[in-house]
Amino acid sequence: MKLYPLYEFPPDEASLLKILFEFDNSQPVSRSEAVEIVQQVYGKRQSRSKIIVRNFQDLGLLSLSNQKINLSQETQLYLDMSKKVSDLLLNLTFRNIDLFKVCFDICEIPNYNDLSNPKIIDFLVYNMGYHREKLTTAKEKMFALRRLINICNPSDEQNEFKTYQSFIKFLGILENEYLGITGQYYGEAIPLNLLKENIINNTPYSSSQINIYIEKLYLDILLSRNVSFTNANVEFAKMGYFEISKKNYYFIKIFDSLYQSPLVLF
């Protein structure tokens, strides 16, 4: 595989938020107006500003409808709720297997933040099976990819892309166990502790791991859209309550598949 064709990206989270808020204040805009916004915020020449707009669309930060550019629904939700844009980028990146894999692989390179772009490219080519391409093109891609990665993965001591992949894998298992309990029906309310008990009995996950992942699902404003957590009268709560973010919940209900895209589990 080749390096994913990302050619421009803001240098940090603050710069990314600045441009997204500018779009939020101006939307909807034409493509030419979108390019002008990028030029004004970043001082980029028109050709590079066009690339940024296109890259933002490809990533899912912006959307095109009736020839007008808006923030995507996901981006709008994150801005409205003042959530971390790094979490949004992880979610959007995960939907593109080629982009996710190269970000994942770069983060697996020891001390990648201390290496030059050509050295990282060589490592990917010789150790991970990527195709060699024109060095100037590869360096341009790597420059943008590292900017994206450094927003999502600020320390090379941990691979946030691997962590996110593990979380998504757990969601698949959680959904399978839920459907096993409900007889393959969505929309049924079942006790959270019953679900947890089944996962412990049927998978290698520990109780503490399950607690962490379920709370992460609860806090994820995109992935939790198909899930609800509710309480119950004490007299009916025979399996005990499940604590999430210092609140007690008894039931979980999954309305639809937790992740519509294919799981990136390489």
C-alpha positions as CSV (number, residue, x, y, z in Angstrom):
1,M,0.0,0.0,0.0
2,K,1.0,3.6,-0.5
3,L,1.0,6.4,2.0
4,Y,-2.5,7.9,2.4
5,P,-2.7,11.1,0.2
6,L,-3.1,13.7,3.0
7,Y,-1.1,16.7,1.9
8,E,-2.2,19.5,4.3
9,F,-3.2,19.7,7.9
10,P,-3.2,22.3,10.7
11,P,-0.1,22.2,12.9
12,D,-2.0,21.7,16.2
13,E,-5.4,21.3,17.8
14,A,-5.8,25.0,18.5
15,S,-5.2,25.8,14.8
16,L,-7.7,23.2,13.7
17,L,-10.3,24.5,16.1
18,K,-9.8,28.0,14.8
19,I,-10.5,27.1,11.2
20,L,-13.5,24.9,12.2
21,F,-15.0,27.8,14.2
22,E,-14.6,30.1,11.2
23,F,-16.5,27.6,9.1
24,D,-19.1,27.3,11.8
25,N,-19.7,31.1,11.8
26,S,-19.9,31.3,8.0
27,Q,-21.7,28.2,6.8
28,P,-23.0,27.3,4.4
29,V,-20.3,28.6,2.0
30,S,-19.4,27.9,-1.6
31,R,-16.1,26.1,-2.4
32,S,-14.4,29.4,-3.4
33,E,-15.6,31.0,-0.1
34,A,-14.3,28.0,1.8
35,V,-10.9,28.4,0.2
36,E,-10.9,32.1,1.1
37,I,-11.6,31.3,4.7
38,V,-8.6,29.0,4.8
39,Q,-6.5,31.6,3.1
40,Q,-7.5,34.2,5.7
41,V,-6.9,32.0,8.7
42,Y,-3.7,30.2,7.7
43,G,-2.2,32.6,5.1
44,K,-1.9,29.8,2.6
45,R,-1.8,30.4,-1.1
46,Q,-4.9,29.5,-3.0
47,S,-3.6,26.1,-4.3
48,R,-2.7,24.9,-0.8
49,S,-5.9,26.2,0.6
50,K,-7.9,24.2,-1.9
51,I,-6.0,21.1,-0.8
52,I,-6.9,21.8,2.9
53,V,-10.6,22.1,2.0
54,R,-10.5,18.9,0.0
55,N,-8.6,17.0,2.8
56,F,-11.1,18.2,5.3
57,Q,-14.0,16.9,3.1
58,D,-12.2,13.6,2.6
59,L,-11.7,13.2,6.4
60,G,-15.3,14.0,7.1
61,L,-14.7,17.3,8.9
62,L,-16.6,19.2,6.2
63,S,-19.5,18.0,4.0
64,L,-20.8,19.1,0.6
65,S,-24.5,19.4,0.0
66,N,-26.2,21.3,-2.9
67,Q,-22.8,22.7,-3.9
68,K,-22.5,24.3,-0.4
69,I,-19.9,23.4,2.2
70,N,-20.9,22.9,5.8
71,L,-19.4,21.4,8.9
72,S,-20.2,17.7,8.9
73,Q,-22.8,16.5,11.4
74,E,-20.1,14.9,13.5
75,T,-17.9,18.0,13.6
76,Q,-20.9,20.2,14.4
77,L,-21.8,18.0,17.3
78,Y,-18.3,18.1,18.7
79,L,-18.1,21.8,18.5
80,D,-21.5,22.4,20.0
81,M,-20.7,20.1,22.9
82,S,-17.2,21.4,23.4
83,K,-15.7,17.9,23.1
84,K,-12.0,17.2,22.3
85,V,-11.4,17.4,18.6
86,S,-8.7,14.7,18.9
87,D,-11.5,12.2,19.7
88,L,-13.4,13.3,16.6
89,L,-10.3,12.8,14.5
90,L,-9.8,9.3,15.9
91,N,-13.4,8.4,15.0
92,L,-13.2,9.9,11.5
93,T,-9.8,8.4,10.8
94,F,-11.0,4.9,11.9
95,R,-13.6,5.0,9.0
96,N,-10.8,5.0,6.4
97,I,-8.7,1.8,6.7
98,D,-5.8,3.1,4.6
99,L,-5.5,6.3,6.7
100,F,-6.0,4.6,10.0
101,K,-3.4,1.9,9.2
102,V,-0.6,4.3,8.2
103,C,-1.3,6.4,11.4
104,F,-1.3,3.2,13.4
105,D,2.0,2.0,11.8
106,I,3.8,5.3,12.3
107,C,2.9,5.3,16.0
108,E,4.4,1.8,16.2
109,I,7.8,3.1,15.1
110,P,10.0,3.5,18.2
111,N,10.6,7.2,19.0
112,Y,9.0,8.3,15.7
113,N,8.7,11.9,16.9
114,D,12.5,12.0,17.0
115,L,12.9,10.8,13.5
116,S,13.1,12.8,10.2
117,N,10.3,12.3,7.7
118,P,12.6,10.4,5.3
119,K,13.7,8.0,8.0
120,I,10.0,7.3,8.9
121,I,9.3,6.7,5.2
122,D,12.2,4.3,4.9
123,F,11.0,2.5,8.0
124,L,7.5,2.1,6.6
125,V,8.9,0.9,3.2
126,Y,11.5,-1.5,4.4
127,N,9.9,-2.8,7.7
128,M,6.1,-2.5,7.0
129,G,5.8,-3.2,3.3
130,Y,4.7,0.2,2.0
131,H,5.4,1.0,-1.6
132,R,8.3,3.3,-2.4
133,E,7.2,6.5,-4.2
134,K,8.7,9.8,-5.2
135,L,10.5,11.1,-2.1
136,T,9.2,14.7,-2.4
137,T,5.6,13.4,-2.6
138,A,6.1,11.0,0.3
139,K,7.7,13.8,2.4
140,E,4.8,16.1,1.7
141,K,2.3,13.4,2.8
142,M,4.3,12.5,5.9
143,F,4.4,16.2,6.9
144,A,0.6,16.3,7.0
145,L,0.2,12.9,8.4
146,R,2.4,13.7,11.4
147,R,0.4,16.8,12.1
148,L,-2.8,14.7,12.2
149,I,-1.1,12.1,14.3
150,N,0.4,14.5,16.8
151,I,-3.1,15.9,17.5
152,C,-4.5,12.4,18.2
153,N,-1.3,11.0,19.7
154,P,0.6,13.8,21.5
155,S,3.1,11.4,23.1
156,D,4.9,8.6,21.3
157,E,4.9,6.6,24.5
158,Q,1.4,5.3,23.6
159,N,-0.3,4.4,20.3
160,E,-3.7,6.1,20.6
161,F,-4.7,4.5,17.3
162,K,-4.1,1.0,18.8
163,T,-6.1,2.0,21.9
164,Y,-9.0,3.2,19.8
165,Q,-8.9,0.0,17.7
166,S,-9.0,-2.1,20.9
167,F,-12.0,-0.1,22.1
168,I,-13.9,-0.7,18.8
169,K,-13.1,-4.4,19.0
170,F,-14.6,-4.4,22.5
171,L,-17.8,-2.8,21.1
172,G,-18.2,-5.6,18.6
173,I,-17.9,-8.1,21.5
174,L,-20.3,-6.1,23.7
175,E,-22.9,-6.0,20.8
176,N,-22.6,-9.7,20.1
177,E,-23.1,-10.5,23.8
178,Y,-26.1,-8.1,24.0
179,L,-27.7,-9.8,21.0
180,G,-27.0,-13.2,22.5
181,I,-29.0,-12.2,25.6
182,T,-31.9,-10.6,23.6
183,G,-32.2,-13.3,21.1
184,Q,-30.7,-11.2,18.3
185,Y,-33.1,-8.3,18.9
186,Y,-32.0,-4.6,19.1
187,G,-34.0,-2.2,21.3
188,E,-34.4,-4.6,24.3
189,A,-33.4,-3.3,27.8
190,I,-31.2,-5.7,29.7
191,P,-29.3,-5.3,33.0
192,L,-25.8,-3.9,32.5
193,N,-24.4,-6.3,35.1
194,L,-25.9,-9.2,33.2
195,L,-24.2,-8.1,30.1
196,K,-20.9,-7.6,32.0
197,E,-21.2,-11.1,33.5
198,N,-21.7,-12.7,30.1
199,I,-18.7,-10.8,28.7
200,I,-16.5,-12.0,31.6
201,N,-17.7,-15.6,31.2
202,N,-17.2,-15.7,27.4
203,T,-14.2,-13.5,26.7
204,P,-10.8,-12.7,28.1
205,Y,-11.9,-9.2,29.3
206,S,-11.5,-8.5,33.0
207,S,-14.1,-6.7,35.2
208,S,-12.0,-3.5,35.3
209,Q,-11.4,-3.5,31.5
210,I,-15.1,-3.8,30.9
211,N,-15.9,-0.9,33.3
212,I,-13.4,1.3,31.5
213,Y,-14.7,0.5,28.0
214,I,-18.4,0.8,28.9
215,E,-17.7,4.2,30.5
216,K,-15.8,5.2,27.3
217,L,-18.8,4.2,25.2
218,Y,-21.1,6.2,27.5
219,L,-18.9,9.3,27.1
220,D,-18.4,9.0,23.3
221,I,-21.0,11.3,21.8
222,L,-20.9,9.6,18.4
223,L,-20.8,5.9,19.2
224,S,-23.3,6.2,22.0
225,R,-26.0,7.6,19.7
226,N,-27.4,4.1,19.3
227,V,-27.3,3.3,23.1
228,S,-29.2,4.3,26.1
229,F,-28.4,3.7,29.8
230,T,-31.3,3.9,32.2
231,N,-32.2,3.3,35.9
232,A,-34.7,1.0,37.5
233,N,-36.8,0.9,40.7
234,V,-34.7,-0.6,43.5
235,E,-37.2,-3.5,44.0
236,F,-36.5,-4.6,40.4
237,A,-32.8,-4.0,40.3
238,K,-31.9,-7.6,41.3
239,M,-28.5,-7.6,39.6
240,G,-27.2,-4.5,41.2
241,Y,-26.3,-1.2,39.7
242,F,-23.5,-0.3,37.3
243,E,-21.6,2.9,38.1
244,I,-20.7,5.1,35.2
245,S,-19.2,8.6,35.7
246,K,-20.4,8.5,39.4
247,K,-24.0,7.7,38.4
248,N,-25.8,4.4,38.8
249,Y,-27.4,2.7,35.9
250,Y,-29.3,-0.6,35.7
251,F,-30.3,-1.1,32.0
252,I,-28.6,-0.8,28.7
253,K,-30.4,-0.7,25.4
254,I,-28.7,-0.9,22.0
255,F,-30.9,0.4,19.2
256,D,-28.7,-0.4,16.2
257,S,-25.2,-1.6,15.4
258,L,-22.7,0.4,17.4
259,Y,-20.3,0.8,14.5
260,Q,-21.7,0.9,10.9
261,S,-18.3,0.8,9.2
262,P,-16.2,-2.4,8.9
263,L,-14.0,-3.0,11.9
264,V,-10.3,-2.1,11.2
265,L,-8.7,-5.0,13.0
266,F,-5.5,-5.8,11.1
